[in-house]
Amino acid sequence: MQGRDDESVSRGEQVDAAEREAAKRRLLEQAEAERVPVEDITRAVPDRRWRSDHR
């Protein structure tokens, strides 16, 4: 009986590892899809809040 318990535990660990790996892949794919190019981040954009505060 002890052998079966060890086998089911290792199988469960394999399933957990596979699920973690799949989740990691999904997160990486989502992050890549939402990534903003550096050019868009570094472009200067006027901040309209300052204009209205200084009138």
Buried (B, 14 or more C-beta within 10 A) or exposed (E): EEEEEEEEEEEEEEEEEEEEEEEEEEEEEEEEEEEEEEEEEEEEEEEEEEEEEEE
